[in-house]
Amino acid sequence: MLRILHIAPENIAGVPYSFYDMHNKTGDFSRLVTMHSNPLNFKEDICLNLKLPRNNIASGWRRKKVRDREEQITQSSSAKEFKPKNIAESIFFLARDVLRTPKINRVINLYGLNSFDVIFYHAGLDFYRFPKQAIRWKKEMGKKIVCFYHGSDLRIRGYIKALDQISDLNLTSEFDLLKIKNGLEFLFYPYDSSELPQRVKNESGKIRIVHSPTNRKYKGTDLIISVIEKIKSEKDVEFLLLEKMTRDEVLQIKATADISIDQVGGTMGGTGYGKAGLESLAMGIPTITNMTDEYKNWLPENPFVVCNNGQELYNDLIKLIEDKGYREKIGEMGQTWAGKYHGYNAVSQKLKTLLSEKKIISG
């Protein structure tokens, strides 16, 4: 039985928890330690509840960092090594790491975290910005290190060199990241569709279209709204923008939807699909997203309605609105695909193949 410890800054879109859940349901043993609680109330295993300021000043500072890096990253062909921008930022990370050390050490001892075989770092982040715990686990205890990049972590922040140097395997579920960092392996992230509510017909009787962005800029929400407004002037449809809701609230509304839009024409969020898109597929809802031609052709048995601009979005929405048979066919195809490629057994088997190839576990 393999013992895998997952560490994540927070339960990003519920993906770290799904890995933890997958291992425990497919014959291995896992724990998940998150540093910060997720504001959308995703499930937790062990949460340190470390302070992460979410006030206007802190949010503004993070947005500024994104803007500062946006042009550089979008014009770059490779991911950058993370470095503090100035002395103040260096002092901040150093002080933060010192302050959180006692709590982290208590949790390591309390839950026996030194006993795990593989340490799986989501977003390529250790408990500390300088990854002293990862280095200790690797060099003093012989643990195997895996980094899993979710997307904007690598696009915007970049990789942590000291952690990258000791990582035995680097993974991502984002196709575009394969081009910006050498040595990444692709892995579909696990998803258990049994948690989803049953589809129900919405009471309005209208075709219901939903969009649930966590970041409007990344998802192209302004473009989507403009296209929807044009369609509403021509068709009797209903559009629900699902924001600032708990995940359970979003899923209950999604269960009444006829069409879901994941992302179209956004910036800095990459192309393809996220957790919101996968949830819609798994519920049998036709799902629209953007993809490069290379990604569209690479994705096996691609189940998405692919739209890369406003005109394509308009055309495909009209087709989906007008053709019930087409909606049902696309929805059924997506539901089957989600289980085939993101199901726990499929992902667990693929991950173990990669671990074996890298000599992290014996074949």
C-alpha positions as CSV (number, residue, x, y, z in Angstrom):
1,M,0.0,0.0,0.0
2,L,1.4,3.4,-1.1
3,R,1.3,6.2,1.4
4,I,1.0,9.6,-0.3
5,L,0.9,13.0,1.5
6,H,-0.7,15.8,-0.4
7,I,0.2,19.4,0.5
8,A,-1.6,22.4,-1.0
9,P,-1.8,26.1,-0.3
10,E,-5.6,25.6,-0.3
11,N,-8.0,23.0,-1.7
12,I,-7.8,24.5,-5.2
13,A,-11.1,23.9,-7.0
14,G,-11.4,20.8,-4.8
15,V,-8.7,19.0,-6.9
16,P,-6.2,18.2,-4.0
17,Y,-9.1,16.7,-2.0
18,S,-10.1,14.6,-5.0
19,F,-6.5,13.2,-5.2
20,Y,-6.6,12.4,-1.5
21,D,-10.0,10.8,-1.8
22,M,-8.9,8.8,-4.9
23,H,-6.0,7.2,-3.1
24,N,-8.0,6.2,-0.2
25,K,-10.7,4.6,-2.3
26,T,-8.4,2.8,-4.7
27,G,-6.3,0.9,-2.1
28,D,-3.7,3.3,-0.9
29,F,-3.4,5.6,2.1
30,S,-3.4,9.4,1.9
31,R,-3.7,12.6,3.9
32,L,-4.2,16.1,2.6
33,V,-2.8,19.2,4.4
34,T,-4.0,22.5,3.3
35,M,-2.4,25.7,4.5
36,H,-5.4,28.0,4.1
37,S,-9.2,27.3,4.2
38,N,-11.0,27.6,0.9
39,P,-13.5,30.4,0.8
40,L,-15.9,28.3,-1.4
41,N,-16.2,25.7,1.4
42,F,-14.6,22.8,-0.5
43,K,-14.0,19.7,1.7
44,E,-10.9,19.6,3.9
45,D,-8.8,16.9,5.5
46,I,-6.2,18.6,7.7
47,C,-6.3,22.4,7.4
48,L,-3.7,24.5,9.1
49,N,-5.9,27.6,8.8
50,L,-2.9,29.8,8.4
51,K,-3.8,33.4,7.9
52,L,-4.2,34.6,4.3
53,P,-5.4,38.2,4.2
54,R,-8.4,38.5,1.8
55,N,-9.2,42.2,2.5
56,N,-9.2,44.9,-0.2
57,I,-5.5,45.8,0.3
58,A,-4.3,42.2,0.1
59,S,-6.5,41.4,-2.9
60,G,-5.3,44.6,-4.6
61,W,-1.7,43.6,-4.0
62,R,-2.3,40.1,-5.5
63,R,-4.0,41.7,-8.5
64,K,-1.1,44.0,-9.0
65,K,1.3,41.1,-9.1
66,V,-0.8,39.4,-11.7
67,R,-0.9,42.6,-13.9
68,D,2.9,43.1,-13.5
69,R,3.6,39.6,-14.7
70,E,0.8,39.3,-17.3
71,E,2.6,40.8,-20.3
72,Q,5.9,39.0,-19.5
73,I,4.3,35.6,-19.1
74,T,2.0,35.8,-22.2
75,Q,4.9,36.8,-24.4
76,S,7.3,34.3,-22.9
77,S,7.9,30.8,-24.2
78,S,8.9,29.4,-20.8
79,A,8.0,29.5,-17.2
80,K,10.1,31.8,-15.0
81,E,11.8,31.0,-11.7
82,F,10.0,32.7,-8.8
83,K,12.1,35.4,-7.1
84,P,10.9,38.1,-4.7
85,K,10.4,41.4,-6.4
86,N,12.2,43.4,-3.8
87,I,13.6,43.4,-0.3
88,A,10.2,44.1,1.3
89,E,8.8,41.0,-0.3
90,S,11.8,38.9,0.7
91,I,11.4,40.0,4.3
92,F,7.7,39.3,4.2
93,F,8.2,35.6,3.1
94,L,11.1,35.1,5.6
95,A,9.0,36.5,8.5
96,R,6.0,34.5,7.5
97,D,7.9,31.3,7.3
98,V,9.4,31.8,10.8
99,L,6.0,32.6,12.3
100,R,4.3,29.5,10.9
101,T,7.2,27.0,11.7
102,P,5.9,26.0,15.2
103,K,2.4,25.2,14.0
104,I,3.7,23.2,11.0
105,N,6.0,21.2,13.2
106,R,3.2,20.4,15.6
107,V,1.0,19.1,12.7
108,I,3.8,17.0,11.3
109,N,4.3,15.3,14.7
110,L,0.6,15.1,15.5
111,Y,-0.4,13.4,12.3
112,G,2.8,11.4,11.7
113,L,3.5,13.1,8.4
114,N,7.1,11.8,8.4
115,S,5.8,8.3,7.7
116,F,4.6,9.0,4.1
117,D,6.5,7.6,1.1
118,V,5.6,10.3,-1.5
119,I,5.1,14.0,-0.8
120,F,2.8,15.6,-3.5
121,Y,3.1,19.3,-3.6
122,H,0.2,21.1,-5.3
123,A,1.0,24.4,-7.1
124,G,4.7,23.5,-6.6
125,L,4.6,25.0,-3.1
126,D,6.1,23.7,0.2
127,F,4.8,24.8,3.6
128,Y,7.5,27.5,3.3
129,R,8.4,29.8,0.3
130,F,12.0,28.5,0.7
131,P,11.1,24.8,0.7
132,K,13.0,23.7,3.8
133,Q,10.6,21.0,4.8
134,A,10.7,19.4,1.3
135,I,14.5,19.5,1.4
136,R,14.5,17.8,4.8
137,W,12.1,15.1,3.7
138,K,14.1,14.5,0.5
139,K,17.7,14.7,1.7
140,E,17.3,13.4,5.3
141,M,14.5,10.9,5.0
142,G,14.7,9.8,1.4
143,K,11.1,10.8,0.5
144,K,10.0,11.1,-3.1
145,I,8.8,14.5,-4.2
146,V,6.1,15.2,-6.8
147,C,4.9,18.7,-7.9
148,F,1.5,19.2,-9.5
149,Y,0.9,22.5,-11.3
150,H,-2.7,23.7,-11.7
151,G,-2.2,26.6,-14.1
152,S,-1.9,30.2,-13.0
153,D,0.6,29.1,-10.3
154,L,3.2,28.4,-13.0
155,R,2.0,31.0,-15.6
156,I,2.1,33.9,-13.1
157,R,4.2,33.0,-10.1
158,G,6.6,30.6,-11.7
159,Y,8.4,27.7,-10.2
160,I,10.4,27.5,-7.0
161,K,13.9,26.6,-8.0
162,A,14.9,24.9,-4.8
163,L,11.8,22.6,-4.9
164,D,12.1,22.0,-8.7
165,Q,15.6,20.8,-8.3
166,I,14.6,18.0,-5.9
167,S,11.3,17.0,-7.5
168,D,11.2,13.4,-8.8
169,L,8.2,14.0,-11.0
170,N,6.4,17.2,-12.2
171,L,2.8,16.9,-13.3
172,T,0.0,19.1,-14.7
173,S,-3.5,18.8,-16.0
174,E,-3.1,22.0,-18.1
175,F,-2.1,21.3,-21.7
176,D,-0.6,24.7,-22.4
177,L,1.8,24.3,-19.4
178,L,3.6,21.4,-21.2
179,K,5.1,24.0,-23.5
180,I,6.3,26.5,-21.0
181,K,8.1,24.1,-18.6
182,N,10.3,21.2,-19.6
183,G,9.8,17.8,-18.0
184,L,6.1,18.2,-17.2
185,E,3.9,15.1,-17.6
186,F,0.2,15.3,-18.3
187,L,-2.3,13.7,-15.9
188,F,-6.0,14.1,-15.9
189,Y,-7.0,15.1,-12.4
190,P,-9.4,12.7,-10.6
191,Y,-13.1,13.4,-10.2
192,D,-15.9,11.5,-8.5
193,S,-19.1,12.3,-10.2
194,S,-21.2,10.5,-7.5
195,E,-21.2,13.8,-5.5
196,L,-23.2,15.6,-8.1
197,P,-26.9,16.3,-7.8
198,Q,-29.3,14.7,-10.3
199,R,-30.3,16.8,-13.3
200,V,-33.8,18.4,-13.0
201,K,-35.8,20.4,-15.4
202,N,-35.8,24.1,-14.6
203,E,-39.2,25.6,-13.7
204,S,-39.1,28.5,-16.2
205,G,-39.4,26.3,-19.2
206,K,-36.7,28.3,-21.0
207,I,-33.4,27.1,-22.2
208,R,-31.1,27.8,-19.3
209,I,-27.5,28.7,-19.8
210,V,-25.0,28.9,-16.9
211,H,-21.5,30.3,-16.4
212,S,-19.6,30.0,-13.1
213,P,-16.4,32.0,-13.2
214,T,-14.0,32.1,-10.2
215,N,-12.1,34.9,-12.1
216,R,-13.9,36.9,-14.8
217,K,-10.7,37.9,-16.6
218,Y,-9.4,34.3,-16.8
219,K,-12.8,33.0,-18.1
220,G,-13.6,35.7,-20.6
221,T,-16.8,36.5,-18.8
222,D,-17.3,40.0,-20.3
223,L,-17.2,38.5,-23.8
224,I,-19.6,35.8,-22.8
225,I,-22.1,38.3,-21.3
226,S,-22.0,40.4,-24.5
227,V,-22.8,37.4,-26.7
228,I,-25.6,36.3,-24.3
229,E,-27.2,39.7,-24.5
230,K,-27.3,39.5,-28.3
231,I,-28.8,36.0,-28.1
232,K,-31.4,37.1,-25.5
233,S,-32.6,39.8,-28.0
234,E,-33.3,37.0,-30.5
235,K,-34.2,34.0,-28.4
236,D,-36.3,33.4,-25.2
237,V,-33.5,32.0,-23.1
238,E,-32.3,32.4,-19.5
239,F,-28.7,33.1,-18.4
240,L,-27.5,32.6,-14.9
241,L,-24.1,34.0,-13.8
242,L,-23.1,32.0,-10.8
243,E,-20.7,34.0,-8.6
244,K,-20.0,34.5,-4.9
245,M,-21.9,31.3,-4.1
246,T,-20.8,28.1,-2.2
247,R,-20.0,25.2,-4.4
248,D,-23.1,23.3,-3.3
249,E,-25.3,26.3,-4.3
250,V,-23.6,26.4,-7.7
251,L,-24.1,22.7,-8.3
252,Q,-27.7,22.8,-7.4
253,I,-28.3,25.5,-10.0
254,K,-26.2,23.8,-12.6
255,A,-28.4,20.7,-12.2
256,T,-31.2,22.7,-13.8
257,A,-29.1,23.9,-16.8
258,D,-29.3,23.0,-20.4
259,I,-26.0,24.5,-21.5
260,S,-22.9,25.5,-19.6
261,I,-20.1,27.9,-20.6
262,D,-16.7,27.3,-19.0
263,Q,-14.5,29.9,-20.6
264,V,-14.2,31.7,-23.9
265,G,-11.5,34.3,-24.9
266,G,-10.2,34.8,-21.4
267,T,-6.6,35.8,-20.7
268,M,-4.0,34.2,-18.3
269,G,-6.3,31.3,-17.6
270,G,-4.9,29.1,-20.4
271,T,-7.2,27.3,-22.7
272,G,-9.2,24.2,-22.2
273,Y,-11.4,23.4,-19.2
274,G,-11.4,23.6,-15.5
275,K,-13.3,22.0,-12.6
276,A,-16.4,23.9,-13.6
277,G,-16.3,22.5,-17.1
278,L,-15.7,19.0,-15.9
279,E,-18.6,19.1,-13.4
280,S,-20.9,20.2,-16.3
281,L,-19.7,17.4,-18.5
282,A,-20.2,14.8,-15.7
283,M,-23.8,16.1,-15.2
284,G,-24.5,15.5,-18.9
285,I,-24.7,19.2,-19.8
286,P,-23.3,20.3,-23.1
287,T,-20.2,22.4,-22.2
288,I,-18.5,25.2,-24.1
289,T,-14.9,26.1,-23.7
290,N,-12.0,27.6,-25.7
291,M,-9.0,25.5,-27.0
292,T,-6.2,26.0,-29.4
293,D,-6.4,23.7,-32.5
294,E,-3.4,21.7,-31.2
295,Y,-5.2,21.1,-27.8
296,K,-8.5,20.4,-29.5
297,N,-6.9,17.7,-31.7
298,W,-4.8,16.3,-28.9
299,L,-7.5,15.8,-26.3
300,P,-8.7,12.2,-26.7
301,E,-12.4,11.9,-27.9
302,N,-12.8,15.6,-27.2
303,P,-16.3,16.1,-25.7
304,F,-16.4,19.9,-25.7
305,V,-18.1,22.4,-27.9
306,V,-15.1,24.5,-28.7
307,C,-15.5,28.3,-29.2
308,N,-12.5,30.6,-29.4
309,N,-14.2,34.0,-30.1
310,G,-17.5,35.7,-29.8
311,Q,-18.8,34.8,-33.2
312,E,-18.1,31.1,-32.7
313,L,-19.8,31.3,-29.3
314,Y,-22.9,32.9,-30.8
315,N,-23.1,30.3,-33.6
316,D,-22.7,27.3,-31.3
317,L,-25.1,28.6,-28.7
318,I,-27.8,29.1,-31.4
319,K,-27.3,25.5,-32.6
320,L,-27.5,24.2,-29.1
321,I,-30.6,26.3,-28.2
322,E,-32.5,25.2,-31.4
323,D,-31.6,21.5,-31.5
324,K,-32.6,19.5,-28.5
325,G,-31.3,16.2,-30.1
326,Y,-27.9,17.8,-30.5
327,R,-27.8,19.0,-26.9
328,E,-28.7,15.5,-25.7
329,K,-26.1,13.8,-27.9
330,I,-23.3,16.2,-26.8
331,G,-24.4,15.9,-23.1
332,E,-24.3,12.1,-23.2
333,M,-20.9,12.0,-24.9
334,G,-19.5,14.4,-22.2
335,Q,-20.8,12.4,-19.3
336,T,-19.3,9.2,-20.6
337,W,-15.9,10.9,-21.3
338,A,-15.7,12.4,-17.8
339,G,-15.9,9.0,-16.2
340,K,-13.5,7.4,-18.7
341,Y,-10.7,9.9,-18.3
342,H,-11.2,11.5,-14.9
343,G,-12.6,8.6,-13.0
344,Y,-10.7,7.5,-9.9
345,N,-9.5,4.1,-11.2
346,A,-8.3,5.6,-14.5
347,V,-6.3,8.4,-12.9
348,S,-4.9,6.2,-10.2
349,Q,-3.6,3.7,-12.7
350,K,-2.0,6.4,-14.9
351,L,-0.4,8.0,-11.9
352,K,1.1,4.8,-10.7
353,T,2.5,4.2,-14.2
354,L,4.2,7.6,-14.1
355,L,5.5,6.9,-10.6
356,S,6.9,3.6,-11.8
357,E,8.5,5.1,-14.9
358,K,10.3,7.6,-12.6
359,K,11.5,4.9,-10.2
360,I,9.4,6.5,-7.4
361,I,7.7,3.1,-6.8
362,S,8.6,-0.3,-8.0
363,G,6.8,-1.6,-11.0
